[in-house]
Amino acid sequence: MRRPAQLLAAIGAPALAVLCASTALAQERSDAPIMTVSQQTPVQHRDIPNFIPESPFKRDMNNRFRDEIQTLRRQVMDLHRTGHEPICSTQILGEARDLMNYTNNAAAVRARLDDLRASLQQPNQDYAYEQSAGDGTWGGCYNAWYLRLDASVDPMKELVEAGRRPAHPLRFFEPVNTPEKMRHYLESLLISDVKATGVDNRKELNYAITSLAQILFKPKVAALLPEGTPVTVLAATLQDFLDRKAQNPDTGFWGAWYMIDGELKKTNDLSITFHAISYRADDPPHMRELADTLFAMRTSRYPYGWRDEGKPNNHHAYDVARLLRRTWPYMTAEQQARATAELTVMVARSLSISIRPDGHFDDEPYTSPAEAYYFGVSFLDEVGFFRPSRRFWTPMTAGDADSLRATLQQHLQKMDQRNALVTAALRKLNATD
């Protein structure tokens, strides 16, 4: 496996020089104002608003349930590693963790943990891969509608790849199948009054945006919806919500908004912004502001920055790399140089730390090995490690790309091919220029 020094040699001296220069510049100007370039005005200096919310209940909920969830998570991961695919347990685990982090509903967390223990007694959980005959969703072990919606997106995309249609009508889309319903639903999630309701809408807002965008902004996927669904109008409604309502023009970012003591606060959320921009063919407004904010938030903690606890996380790196790709044409020369330096380090860290000596992706930050492979492959694909045509940021050469591709393909082919994350990762690995 190529180590960072070898990778930097492969990328070449120009990128390494940029990295050194950028590091020196950052040390010299760590307290300097952030440079901003707008479409109409010359370079000027301004501060980037970066509100980071504090939950009034998250610490208490984590203290109450975190250790128990971690113990159950280890049991789920052990089943994954022995070749059993506890798909139902994995879904329940994810929902329990979200309830712990985004609500103060201890009873709901306890109920889901009881469900999780019961599911672990079921050696065969294949039923959780099946589409529901009732509402047409996948993800049958989730309770929340938005999680079943999200779990249905990847199977829908797999059907498109296979040239097939779903066995059952997609009735789950009925809550958002008119412009009025969709706008009401999205606007109901945008602002959270956490003290009043005990619920932080951030997670559901993120899932809703990514699910609806992947369905409505991809015509072949949208074609699977029930006949008569006004796809074009719904796509326009979603885009209008994103561009005119939910985007912060000062920062170019999207994020959950919070009502705190009568004052509205807006967040700059890396994940929500990734999902708001990734699946549309055109560029939204305020792309230069978005680039400025992306660099300004680098040292803050995810999702309001790039930094993660502990080991590098390919999921977060994938988000950053996608946004660097989309904003690249709007960057100043200095920003492009900085992006090259940052991506150089991110690739090196991904290869040397997130991939274990046995050639498997480290799955510690994830809920399943399939998730670890999907985000690891997605990040490397996004930066063009396997495909030169995707190297928007560097003319690097990666001498061991074919070898690593073959190793990862072998590992993925041994995993359950019914898992949409596995097949999506394989499809990215198999793509060539």
C-alpha positions as CSV (number, residue, x, y, z in Angstrom):
1,M,0.0,0.0,0.0
2,R,1.4,3.4,-1.0
3,R,2.3,5.6,2.0
4,P,2.0,9.4,2.1
5,A,5.6,10.1,1.0
6,Q,5.2,7.7,-2.0
7,L,1.9,9.3,-2.9
8,L,3.3,12.8,-2.8
9,A,6.1,11.6,-5.1
10,A,3.5,10.3,-7.5
11,I,1.5,13.5,-7.4
12,G,4.7,15.4,-8.2
13,A,6.8,18.2,-7.0
14,P,4.4,21.1,-8.1
15,A,1.7,19.9,-5.8
16,L,4.1,19.4,-2.9
17,A,5.4,22.9,-3.4
18,V,1.9,24.2,-3.3
19,L,1.3,22.3,-0.2
20,C,4.3,23.8,1.6
21,A,3.5,27.3,0.4
22,S,-0.1,26.9,1.5
23,T,0.9,25.6,4.9
24,A,3.3,28.5,5.4
25,L,0.7,31.0,4.3
26,A,-1.9,29.5,6.7
27,Q,0.6,29.8,9.6
28,E,1.5,33.4,8.7
29,R,-2.1,34.5,8.2
30,S,-4.1,32.3,10.6
31,D,-5.8,35.2,12.2
32,A,-6.3,37.2,9.0
33,P,-9.8,37.9,7.6
34,I,-11.1,35.6,5.0
35,M,-10.8,36.7,1.4
36,T,-14.0,36.9,-0.5
37,V,-14.6,37.4,-4.2
38,S,-18.1,38.1,-5.5
39,Q,-19.4,38.0,-9.0
40,Q,-19.5,41.8,-9.3
41,T,-16.9,43.3,-6.9
42,P,-13.1,43.1,-6.6
43,V,-11.4,41.2,-3.8
44,Q,-12.5,42.4,-0.3
45,H,-12.3,41.1,3.2
46,R,-15.2,40.0,5.4
47,D,-16.0,37.6,8.1
48,I,-18.0,34.4,7.3
49,P,-21.0,33.9,9.7
50,N,-20.5,30.5,11.2
51,F,-23.2,29.8,13.9
52,I,-22.8,26.4,15.5
53,P,-25.9,25.3,17.5
54,E,-25.8,23.7,20.9
55,S,-28.5,21.2,21.8
56,P,-30.1,21.6,25.2
57,F,-30.5,17.8,25.5
58,K,-27.9,16.0,23.3
59,R,-25.3,15.7,26.1
60,D,-27.9,14.2,28.5
61,M,-29.3,11.8,25.9
62,N,-25.8,10.7,24.9
63,N,-24.8,10.1,28.6
64,R,-27.9,8.0,29.0
65,F,-27.7,5.9,25.8
66,R,-24.4,6.2,24.1
67,D,-22.6,3.3,25.8
68,E,-25.5,1.0,25.3
69,I,-25.7,1.9,21.6
70,Q,-22.0,1.4,21.2
71,T,-22.2,-2.1,22.8
72,L,-25.1,-3.0,20.4
73,R,-23.2,-1.5,17.5
74,R,-20.3,-3.8,18.1
75,Q,-22.6,-6.8,18.0
76,V,-24.0,-5.6,14.7
77,M,-20.5,-5.1,13.3
78,D,-19.4,-8.6,14.5
79,L,-22.3,-10.1,12.5
80,H,-21.3,-8.1,9.4
81,R,-17.7,-9.4,9.7
82,T,-18.7,-13.0,10.0
83,G,-20.5,-12.9,6.7
84,H,-24.0,-12.4,8.0
85,E,-25.8,-9.3,6.8
86,P,-27.9,-8.0,9.7
87,I,-29.6,-5.4,7.5
88,C,-32.6,-5.0,9.8
89,S,-30.4,-4.5,12.8
90,T,-28.3,-2.0,11.0
91,Q,-31.4,0.1,10.1
92,I,-32.7,0.0,13.7
93,L,-29.3,1.0,15.0
94,G,-29.1,4.0,12.8
95,E,-32.6,5.2,13.8
96,A,-31.9,4.7,17.5
97,R,-28.7,6.8,17.2
98,D,-30.5,9.6,15.3
99,L,-33.2,9.7,18.0
100,M,-30.5,9.9,20.7
101,N,-28.7,12.8,18.9
102,Y,-31.7,14.8,17.6
103,T,-34.5,14.4,20.0
104,N,-35.2,14.2,23.8
105,N,-37.6,11.3,23.3
106,A,-36.0,8.8,25.6
107,A,-39.0,6.4,25.3
108,A,-38.5,6.2,21.5
109,V,-34.8,5.5,21.9
110,R,-35.6,2.7,24.4
111,A,-38.2,1.2,22.2
112,R,-35.8,1.1,19.2
113,L,-33.1,-0.5,21.4
114,D,-35.5,-3.2,22.5
115,D,-36.3,-3.7,18.8
116,L,-32.6,-3.9,18.0
117,R,-32.0,-6.6,20.6
118,A,-34.9,-8.6,19.3
119,S,-33.6,-8.3,15.7
120,L,-30.1,-9.6,16.7
121,Q,-31.8,-12.9,17.6
122,Q,-32.8,-13.3,14.0
123,P,-30.0,-14.9,12.0
124,N,-31.8,-14.3,8.6
125,Q,-32.8,-10.7,8.0
126,D,-33.2,-10.9,4.3
127,Y,-36.8,-9.7,4.5
128,A,-35.4,-6.2,5.2
129,Y,-34.1,-6.1,1.6
130,E,-37.5,-6.5,0.2
131,Q,-39.8,-3.8,-1.1
132,S,-42.9,-3.2,1.0
133,A,-46.1,-4.2,-0.8
134,G,-48.0,-1.7,1.3
135,D,-46.3,1.7,0.5
136,G,-43.6,0.6,-1.9
137,T,-40.7,1.5,0.4
138,W,-37.5,-0.3,1.1
139,G,-35.9,0.0,4.5
140,G,-38.7,-1.9,6.3
141,C,-37.1,-1.9,9.7
142,Y,-37.2,1.9,9.9
143,N,-40.2,3.5,11.6
144,A,-39.7,7.1,10.4
145,W,-41.1,7.9,6.9
146,Y,-38.0,10.0,5.9
147,L,-35.7,7.1,6.7
148,R,-37.8,4.8,4.6
149,L,-37.8,7.4,1.8
150,D,-34.0,7.6,2.0
151,A,-33.6,3.8,2.1
152,S,-35.6,3.6,-1.1
153,V,-33.4,5.9,-3.2
154,D,-30.5,3.5,-3.8
155,P,-32.8,0.5,-4.7
156,M,-34.6,2.8,-7.2
157,K,-31.3,3.7,-8.8
158,E,-30.3,0.1,-9.0
159,L,-33.6,-0.7,-10.8
160,V,-32.7,2.1,-13.3
161,E,-29.3,0.5,-13.8
162,A,-30.9,-2.9,-14.4
163,G,-33.6,-1.4,-16.7
164,R,-36.4,-2.7,-14.4
165,R,-39.4,-1.2,-12.6
166,P,-40.4,-1.7,-9.0
167,A,-42.6,-4.7,-8.1
168,H,-45.0,-2.5,-6.2
169,P,-46.2,1.1,-6.7
170,L,-44.2,3.8,-4.9
171,R,-47.0,5.0,-2.8
172,F,-44.6,6.4,-0.2
173,F,-44.2,9.5,-2.3
174,E,-47.8,10.6,-1.6
175,P,-46.8,13.0,1.3
176,V,-44.8,15.2,-1.1
177,N,-46.5,14.4,-4.5
178,T,-47.8,18.0,-5.1
179,P,-46.0,21.3,-5.0
180,E,-48.0,22.4,-2.0
181,K,-47.3,19.3,0.0
182,M,-43.6,19.4,-0.9
183,R,-43.1,23.0,0.0
184,H,-45.0,22.7,3.3
185,Y,-43.0,19.6,4.3
186,L,-39.6,21.2,3.5
187,E,-40.4,24.5,5.1
188,S,-41.7,22.7,8.2
189,L,-38.2,21.2,8.6
190,L,-36.1,24.3,7.9
191,I,-36.5,26.0,11.3
192,S,-36.1,24.2,14.6
193,D,-37.2,25.5,17.9
194,V,-35.5,22.8,19.9
195,K,-36.3,24.1,23.4
196,A,-40.0,24.3,22.5
197,T,-40.4,21.0,20.7
198,G,-37.5,18.7,21.9
199,V,-36.6,18.0,18.3
200,D,-33.8,19.2,16.1
201,N,-34.9,18.9,12.5
202,R,-31.4,18.9,11.0
203,K,-31.2,15.2,10.3
204,E,-34.6,14.9,8.7
205,L,-34.0,18.1,6.6
206,N,-30.7,16.6,5.3
207,Y,-32.2,13.2,4.4
208,A,-35.2,14.9,2.8
209,I,-33.1,17.1,0.6
210,T,-30.8,14.3,-0.5
211,S,-33.6,11.8,-1.1
212,L,-35.9,14.2,-3.0
213,A,-33.0,15.7,-5.1
214,Q,-31.7,12.2,-6.1
215,I,-35.2,11.2,-7.2
216,L,-36.5,14.4,-8.9
217,F,-33.2,15.7,-10.4
218,K,-32.5,12.4,-12.0
219,P,-35.2,11.9,-14.8
220,K,-34.7,8.1,-15.1
221,V,-35.2,7.7,-11.3
222,A,-38.2,10.0,-11.3
223,A,-39.8,8.0,-14.1
224,L,-40.3,5.2,-11.5
225,L,-42.8,7.3,-9.6
226,P,-46.5,6.5,-10.0
227,E,-48.1,7.6,-13.3
228,G,-49.4,11.2,-13.1
229,T,-46.8,12.4,-10.6
230,P,-46.0,16.0,-11.7
231,V,-42.2,15.4,-11.7
232,T,-41.2,18.5,-13.6
233,V,-43.2,20.8,-11.3
234,L,-42.0,19.0,-8.2
235,A,-38.4,19.3,-9.3
236,A,-38.9,23.0,-9.9
237,T,-40.5,23.4,-6.5
238,L,-37.6,21.7,-4.8
239,Q,-35.1,23.8,-6.7
240,D,-37.0,27.0,-5.9
241,F,-37.0,26.0,-2.2
242,L,-33.3,25.4,-2.3
243,D,-32.3,28.5,-4.2
244,R,-34.8,31.1,-3.0
245,K,-35.7,30.0,0.5
246,A,-33.1,27.7,2.1
247,Q,-29.7,28.9,0.8
248,N,-27.9,31.6,2.8
249,P,-26.8,34.2,0.2
250,D,-24.2,35.6,2.5
251,T,-22.3,32.3,2.7
252,G,-23.6,30.3,-0.3
253,F,-24.3,27.4,2.1
254,W,-27.4,25.5,3.2
255,G,-28.1,24.3,6.7
256,A,-30.7,23.9,9.4
257,W,-32.0,27.2,10.9
258,Y,-32.7,27.6,14.6
259,M,-35.1,29.9,16.6
260,I,-33.2,30.8,19.8
261,D,-34.8,33.3,22.2
262,G,-36.8,34.8,19.4
263,E,-33.8,35.2,17.1
264,L,-33.3,33.2,13.9
265,K,-29.8,31.7,13.5
266,K,-28.6,30.0,10.2
267,T,-26.0,27.3,10.1
268,N,-23.4,26.5,7.3
269,D,-23.8,22.7,7.1
270,L,-21.3,20.8,4.9
271,S,-23.4,17.7,4.5
272,I,-26.7,19.5,3.7
273,T,-24.8,21.7,1.2
274,F,-23.2,18.7,-0.4
275,H,-26.7,17.2,-0.9
276,A,-28.3,20.4,-2.1
277,I,-25.7,20.9,-4.9
278,S,-24.6,17.3,-5.9
279,Y,-27.5,16.0,-7.9
280,R,-28.4,19.1,-10.1
281,A,-26.8,19.7,-13.4
282,D,-26.6,23.5,-13.1
283,D,-24.9,25.6,-10.5
284,P,-26.9,27.3,-7.8
285,P,-26.5,31.0,-7.0
286,H,-23.7,32.4,-4.8
287,M,-21.0,29.9,-5.8
288,R,-18.1,32.3,-5.0
289,E,-19.5,32.9,-1.5
290,L,-19.8,29.1,-1.2
291,A,-16.1,28.6,-2.0
292,D,-15.1,31.3,0.5
293,T,-17.2,29.7,3.2
294,L,-15.8,26.2,2.4
295,F,-12.3,27.3,3.1
296,A,-13.3,29.5,6.2
297,M,-14.9,26.5,7.9
298,R,-12.0,24.1,7.4
299,T,-10.9,23.9,11.1
300,S,-14.4,23.6,12.6
301,R,-15.9,20.3,13.5
302,Y,-18.2,18.5,11.0
303,P,-20.9,19.2,9.9
304,Y,-20.0,22.8,10.4
305,G,-16.5,22.2,9.2
306,W,-14.2,19.6,7.8
307,R,-12.7,18.3,11.0
308,D,-13.7,14.9,12.5
309,E,-12.9,13.3,15.7
310,G,-10.1,10.7,15.7
311,K,-9.3,9.1,12.3
312,P,-9.9,10.7,8.9
313,N,-13.4,10.1,7.7
314,N,-13.8,9.4,3.9
315,H,-17.5,10.4,4.2
316,H,-16.6,14.0,5.2
317,A,-13.6,14.0,2.7
318,Y,-16.0,13.0,-0.1
319,D,-18.3,16.0,0.8
320,V,-15.4,18.4,0.8
321,A,-14.0,17.0,-2.5
322,R,-17.3,17.3,-4.2
323,L,-17.8,20.9,-3.1
324,L,-14.2,21.8,-4.2
325,R,-15.0,20.3,-7.6
326,R,-18.2,22.2,-8.0
327,T,-16.7,25.6,-6.9
328,W,-13.4,25.2,-8.7
329,P,-14.3,27.4,-11.7
330,Y,-15.4,30.2,-9.3
331,M,-12.2,30.1,-7.1
332,T,-9.4,32.6,-7.2
333,A,-5.9,31.3,-8.2
334,E,-5.0,31.4,-4.5
335,Q,-8.0,29.3,-3.6
336,Q,-7.3,26.8,-6.4
337,A,-3.7,26.4,-5.1
338,R,-5.1,25.8,-1.6
339,A,-7.6,23.3,-2.8
340,T,-4.8,21.4,-4.5
341,A,-2.8,21.3,-1.3
342,E,-5.7,20.2,0.8
343,L,-6.7,17.4,-1.6
344,T,-3.1,16.2,-1.7
345,V,-3.1,15.7,2.0
346,M,-6.6,14.2,2.1
347,V,-5.7,11.6,-0.5
348,A,-2.6,10.6,1.3
349,R,-4.4,10.3,4.6
350,S,-7.2,8.3,3.0
351,L,-4.7,5.8,1.5
352,S,-2.4,5.5,4.5
353,I,-4.9,5.6,7.4
354,S,-8.5,4.7,6.3
355,I,-7.2,1.6,4.5
356,R,-5.9,-1.0,6.9
357,P,-2.8,-3.0,6.2
358,D,-5.0,-6.0,5.1
359,G,-6.4,-3.8,2.3
360,H,-9.9,-3.3,3.9
361,F,-11.4,0.0,4.7
362,D,-11.5,0.9,8.4
363,D,-15.2,0.7,9.3
364,E,-15.0,2.2,12.8
365,P,-16.7,5.5,11.9
366,Y,-19.6,3.7,10.1
367,T,-22.6,1.6,10.8
368,S,-21.5,-1.2,8.4
369,P,-18.5,-2.3,6.3
370,A,-20.5,-1.6,3.1
371,E,-20.8,2.0,4.2
372,A,-17.1,2.2,4.8
373,Y,-16.4,0.9,1.3
374,Y,-18.9,3.1,-0.4
375,F,-17.5,6.4,1.1
376,G,-13.9,5.3,0.7
377,V,-14.4,4.4,-3.0
378,S,-16.5,7.5,-3.5
379,F,-13.9,9.9,-2.2
380,L,-11.1,8.3,-4.3
381,D,-13.3,8.3,-7.3
382,E,-14.3,12.0,-6.7
383,V,-10.6,13.1,-6.7
384,G,-9.8,11.0,-9.8
385,F,-7.5,8.5,-8.1
386,F,-8.7,5.8,-10.5
387,R,-9.8,7.9,-13.4
388,P,-7.6,10.7,-14.9
389,S,-10.6,12.4,-16.4
390,R,-11.9,13.3,-12.9
391,R,-8.6,14.9,-11.7
392,F,-9.9,18.5,-11.8
393,W,-7.3,19.7,-9.3
394,T,-4.0,18.1,-10.3
395,P,-2.2,16.3,-13.1
396,M,-1.1,13.6,-10.6
397,T,-0.3,10.1,-11.5
398,A,-1.2,7.2,-9.2
399,G,1.0,4.3,-9.9
400,D,-0.8,1.8,-7.7
401,A,-4.3,2.8,-8.7
402,D,-5.0,-0.3,-10.7
403,S,-3.6,-2.6,-8.0
404,L,-5.8,-0.9,-5.3
405,R,-8.8,-1.0,-7.6
406,A,-8.4,-4.8,-8.1
407,T,-8.0,-5.3,-4.3
408,L,-11.1,-3.3,-3.5
409,Q,-13.1,-5.0,-6.2
410,Q,-12.2,-8.4,-4.8
411,H,-13.3,-7.4,-1.3
412,L,-16.6,-5.9,-2.5
413,Q,-17.4,-8.9,-4.7
414,K,-17.3,-11.0,-1.5
415,M,-19.9,-8.8,0.2
416,D,-23.7,-9.1,-0.1
417,Q,-24.6,-7.8,-3.6
418,R,-28.2,-7.0,-2.5
419,N,-26.7,-4.1,-0.5
420,A,-27.1,-1.0,-2.8
421,L,-24.0,0.5,-1.2
422,V,-21.9,-2.4,-2.3
423,T,-23.1,-2.4,-5.9
424,A,-22.8,1.4,-6.1
425,A,-19.2,1.2,-4.9
426,L,-18.4,-1.5,-7.4
427,R,-19.9,0.5,-10.2
428,K,-17.6,3.4,-9.4
429,L,-14.6,1.1,-9.2
430,N,-15.5,-0.5,-12.5
431,A,-15.9,2.8,-14.4
432,T,-12.9,3.6,-16.6
433,D,-12.0,6.5,-18.9
